[in-house]
């Protein structure tokens, strides 16, 4: 009986003290977990914002720096030496067509089905690909020419910039060329047949070349002229609505594909460095909005700014305000966010290499 009397449990007071201590420990651990989780979400969102901002500027720079590339005479081929046969006409009339800007999208024709949300639009025109040399003299009567290979990957409907150091022709491919790129010579025929309308993706623009040779290269390119064929693209960058309903940076090619490049890019502001000195020295004398540029042939650089939002809401302590873009009078604009996502403005200046003297 004495042994049984010594086998006592906790008293009510001891149980309450023990439970209180346990609850304090659980509350502390829960608070630590919530704080750690919050820090993790902030750091993760910030990392995504910085990654998206750098990527957006990188993809803009890649095309813009190469804007105006058309082969041998990229920097100083006059408009009179450029013949445009393609329908609809590719926008290429000389040195003024390296880039073209559209303030808040005004005057821009969207080549895609993606809805543009806001911000400026940048159009870049350039030849792309590795380029393929002629295998023989071009055939004027048959409206075709033969390349040594098709490493550029030309397909039916593509715009092509075929040029030497003396002249350039822009046309549309109307056949289905062989997709050949090999070490051995594998000649590939490219046809540029006539078209009766802009909807057929052919050649022969009214008012550009008249008469029965409207779809032909009237003066043939010789095989020894060092003429090279590139795919020619008119590329637009804009802020559009993604399938997920979020703003994203899009890249659209006229007559080609449209692709979502970077998500959560909410806005884009572009100003253009104008070299108005005489003679031109390739240095921007001032920066202007697109609606203030009067001669695009004088633009030598682009200053791009983008607003990047984090992927998650309720991260920031409050709806933050930030400065982005300028109005027509040159005053900077302050924007207040509509949610509590992290946001950051990224900016960079892009030199147009093919506009340098």
C-alpha positions in Angstrom: 0.0 0.0 0.0 2.9 2.4 0.8 4.3 1.8 -2.7 1.0 2.6 -4.3 0.7 5.8 -2.4 4.1 6.9 -3.7 2.9 6.5 -7.4 1.4 9.9 -7.9 0.8 11.8 -11.2 1.1 15.5 -12.0 -1.0 17.9 -10.1 -3.4 20.2 -12.0 -1.1 23.1 -11.5 1.9 21.2 -12.9 -0.2 20.2 -15.9 -1.2 23.8 -16.6 2.3 25.0 -16.3 3.6 22.3 -18.6 0.9 23.0 -21.2 1.6 26.7 -21.0 5.3 26.1 -21.6 4.5 23.8 -24.5 2.1 26.3 -26.1 4.8 29.0 -25.8 7.3 26.8 -27.6 4.8 25.9 -30.3 3.9 29.6 -30.8 7.6 30.5 -31.0 8.3 27.8 -33.6 5.2 28.8 -35.6 6.3 32.4 -35.5 9.8 31.5 -36.6 8.4 29.3 -39.5 6.0 32.1 -40.6 8.9 34.7 -40.6 11.2 32.3 -42.4 8.5 31.5 -45.0 7.9 35.3 -45.5 11.6 36.0 -46.0 11.8 33.1 -48.4 8.8 34.4 -50.4 10.3 37.9 -50.5 13.7 36.6 -51.6 12.2 34.3 -54.2 10.0 37.0 -55.6 13.0 39.5 -55.7 15.1 36.9 -57.5 12.4 36.3 -60.1 12.0 40.1 -60.6 15.7 40.6 -61.1 16.0 37.6 -63.4 13.1 38.7 -65.6 14.4 42.3 -65.8 17.8 41.2 -67.0 16.3 38.8 -69.5 14.0 41.4 -70.9 16.8 43.9 -71.5 19.0 41.1 -72.9 16.5 40.0 -75.6 15.8 43.6 -76.6 19.5 44.3 -76.9 20.2 41.2 -79.1 17.9 42.3 -81.9 18.3 46.1 -81.5 22.1 46.0 -81.7 21.9 44.0 -84.9 19.1 46.3 -86.3 19.7 47.3 -89.9 22.0 44.4 -90.6 21.5 43.5 -94.3 24.9 42.0 -95.2 27.9 43.6 -96.8 26.6 47.2 -96.8 24.6 47.3 -93.6 25.8 50.8 -92.5 25.7 52.9 -95.6 23.6 51.3 -98.4 21.5 54.1 -99.9 17.8 53.6 -100.4 18.2 53.9 -104.2 20.2 50.6 -104.2 17.4 48.7 -102.4 14.7 47.0 -104.5 11.6 45.7 -102.7 9.7 43.0 -104.6 7.9 41.3 -101.7 4.2 41.6 -101.2 3.2 43.0 -98.8 6.1 45.3 -99.0 8.8 44.9 -96.3 9.7 48.1 -94.6 13.2 48.7 -95.9 14.1 51.9 -97.7 17.6 52.6 -96.5 19.4 53.8 -93.4 16.2 55.1 -91.7 14.8 51.6 -91.2 17.2 50.3 -88.5 14.6 50.8 -85.8 11.2 52.5 -85.5 9.4 53.4 -82.3 5.7 53.9 -81.6 4.8 56.0 -78.5 2.3 54.0 -76.5 1.7 51.9 -79.6 0.2 54.8 -81.7 0.5 54.1 -85.4 1.7 50.5 -84.9 0.0 47.6 -86.7 -0.1 44.5 -84.5 1.1 41.5 -86.6 -0.3 39.0 -84.0 -3.5 38.0 -82.3 -2.0 38.9 -78.9 -3.7 41.9 -77.2 -1.3 44.7 -76.6 -1.9 46.1 -73.1 0.2 49.2 -72.7 3.6 50.8 -73.1 5.8 51.7 -76.1 6.5 49.4 -79.1 9.9 48.9 -80.7 10.2 47.7 -84.3 13.6 46.3 -85.4 14.4 45.4 -89.0 17.3 43.1 -89.8 18.6 40.2 -91.7 19.0 37.0 -89.6 20.6 33.7 -90.0 24.0 32.6 -91.3 23.4 33.6 -94.9 23.9 31.4 -98.0 25.9 32.2 -101.1 24.7 31.9 -104.7 25.6 28.7 -106.5 25.0 30.2 -110.0 23.8 33.4 -111.7 20.2 34.3 -110.8 17.6 33.5 -113.4 15.6 36.6 -114.3 13.1 35.1 -116.6 12.2 32.2 -114.3 12.2 34.5 -111.2 14.5 32.2 -109.2 18.0 31.8 -107.9 20.1 28.9 -106.6 21.9 28.8 -103.3 24.8 26.6 -102.3 22.9 25.5 -99.2 19.9 26.4 -97.2 21.5 26.8 -93.8 19.4 29.8 -93.2 16.3 27.6 -93.3 14.3 29.6 -95.8 10.7 28.4 -96.2 7.7 29.3 -98.3 6.5 32.8 -97.4 9.7 34.0 -95.8 11.1 37.4 -96.5 14.6 37.2 -98.0 17.3 39.9 -98.3 19.5 38.9 -101.2 22.4 41.3 -101.6 25.9 42.1 -102.5 28.1 45.0 -101.5 26.5 47.1 -104.2 22.7 46.5 -104.0 20.0 44.6 -102.1 16.7 43.0 -103.2 14.0 42.0 -100.7 11.5 39.3 -101.9 9.2 36.5 -100.7 9.9 32.8 -101.2 7.0 31.2 -103.2 8.2 27.6 -103.4 9.1 25.0 -100.7 12.9 25.0 -100.7 14.8 21.9 -99.6 15.9 22.2 -96.0 19.5 21.3 -96.7 22.6 22.4 -94.8 25.6 20.1 -95.4 29.3 20.3 -95.8 28.9 19.1 -99.3 27.5 21.4 -101.9 23.7 20.9 -102.0 22.2 23.5 -104.3 18.8 24.8 -103.3 16.4 26.7 -105.6 14.5 29.7 -104.3 11.6 31.0 -106.3 10.0 34.4 -106.1 6.9 34.2 -108.3 4.5 37.0 -109.0 1.4 37.6 -106.8 -1.8 39.4 -107.7 -2.4 40.7 -104.1 -0.7 41.3 -100.8 -2.6 38.3 -99.3 -0.8 35.7 -101.5 2.6 36.2 -100.0 4.3 36.6 -103.4 6.1 39.4 -105.2 5.5 42.4 -107.4 4.5 45.5 -105.4 2.6 48.0 -107.3 4.4 51.3 -107.6 7.8 49.9 -106.7 8.5 48.1 -109.9 6.3 48.6 -113.0 5.6 46.6 -116.1 5.9 42.9 -116.7 9.1 42.5 -114.6 7.3 43.5 -111.4 8.3 40.2 -109.7 11.7 39.8 -111.2 15.2 40.9 -110.2 15.7 42.9 -113.4 19.5 42.9 -113.2 20.7 39.3 -112.3 23.1 38.6 -109.5 26.3 36.9 -110.7 27.6 33.9 -108.8 30.9 35.7 -108.3 29.3 38.9 -107.0 29.6 37.6 -103.4 25.8 37.9 -103.1 24.3 36.3 -100.0 20.7 35.5 -99.0 19.5 36.0 -95.5 16.0 35.7 -93.9 14.8 39.3 -93.5 12.5 40.1 -90.5 10.5 43.0 -89.2 10.4 42.3 -85.5 8.2 44.1 -82.9 8.5 44.1 -79.1 5.5 45.0 -77.1 3.7 44.3 -73.8 0.8 41.9 -74.4 -1.6 39.8 -72.3 -0.4 36.2 -71.8 -2.8 33.2 -71.8 -2.5 33.3 -68.0 -3.9 36.9 -68.1 -0.6 38.5 -67.0 1.4 41.2 -68.9 4.4 39.8 -70.7 7.0 40.9 -73.1 6.3 39.6 -76.6 8.3 39.3 -79.8 6.3 39.2 -83.0 7.7 38.9 -86.6 5.6 40.3 -89.4 4.4 37.3 -91.4 5.9 35.0 -88.9 5.7 33.7 -85.4 4.9 35.5 -82.1 6.4 34.3 -78.9 6.0 35.2 -75.2 9.6 36.0 -74.0 9.4 37.1 -70.4 6.3 37.1 -68.1 5.3 39.8 -65.6 6.8 42.6 -67.7 4.1 45.2 -66.9 5.3 48.3 -68.9 8.0 49.4 -71.4 9.2 52.9 -72.0 11.6 53.8 -74.9 13.5 56.9 -75.8 15.8 57.3 -78.7 19.2 58.8 -79.0 19.4 61.2 -81.9 22.6 62.2 -83.6 21.8 65.6 -85.1 25.3 66.9 -85.5 26.7 67.7 -88.9 28.6 65.7 -90.0 27.1 62.8 -88.0 29.6 61.4 -85.4 27.5 58.4 -84.1 27.0 60.0 -80.7 23.5 60.8 -79.4 23.1 64.5 -78.8 19.8 64.1 -77.0 17.1 61.5 -76.2 13.6 61.8 -77.5 10.3 60.0 -77.3 9.1 58.3 -80.4 6.6 61.0 -81.2 9.3 63.6 -81.1 11.7 61.8 -83.5 11.5 63.5 -87.0 14.3 61.6 -88.7 14.7 57.9 -87.8 17.9 57.8 -89.9 19.5 59.9 -87.1 18.7 57.5 -84.3 21.9 55.8 -83.1 20.7 54.3 -79.7 17.7 53.2 -77.7 17.3 53.7 -74.0 14.8 51.0 -72.8 13.1 50.8 -69.4 10.8 48.1 -68.2 8.7 47.6 -65.1 8.9 44.0 -63.7 6.4 42.7 -61.2 7.0 39.7 -58.9 5.0 36.5 -59.5 3.2 36.6 -56.1 0.8 39.1 -54.6 0.8 40.2 -50.9 4.6 40.3 -50.8 5.3 44.0 -50.3 4.1 45.8 -47.2 1.9 48.2 -49.2 1.0 49.3 -52.7 4.3 50.9 -53.6 4.8 54.0 -55.8 7.6 54.1 -58.4 8.8 56.5 -61.1 8.6 55.3 -64.7 8.6 57.0 -68.0 8.1 60.6 -69.0 5.2 62.6 -70.5 5.2 64.8 -73.6 6.6 67.7 -71.6 9.5 65.7 -70.3 8.2 65.3 -66.7 8.7 61.9 -65.0 5.6 60.0 -64.1 4.9 58.5 -60.7 2.8 55.3 -60.8 1.2 53.7 -57.7 0.9 49.9 -57.9 -2.6 48.4 -57.7 -1.5 45.3 -55.7 1.3 44.3 -53.3 3.6 42.6 -55.7 7.3 43.5 -55.6 8.2 45.8 -58.5 11.5 47.1 -59.9 12.4 49.3 -62.9 15.3 48.1 -65.1 16.9 50.3 -67.7 19.7 50.0 -70.3 21.0 51.9 -73.3 21.4 50.0 -76.6 23.8 51.2 -79.3 22.7 50.5 -82.8 25.9 49.2 -84.2 24.8 49.4 -87.9 24.2 53.1 -87.5 27.7 54.0 -86.4 29.7 55.9 -89.0 
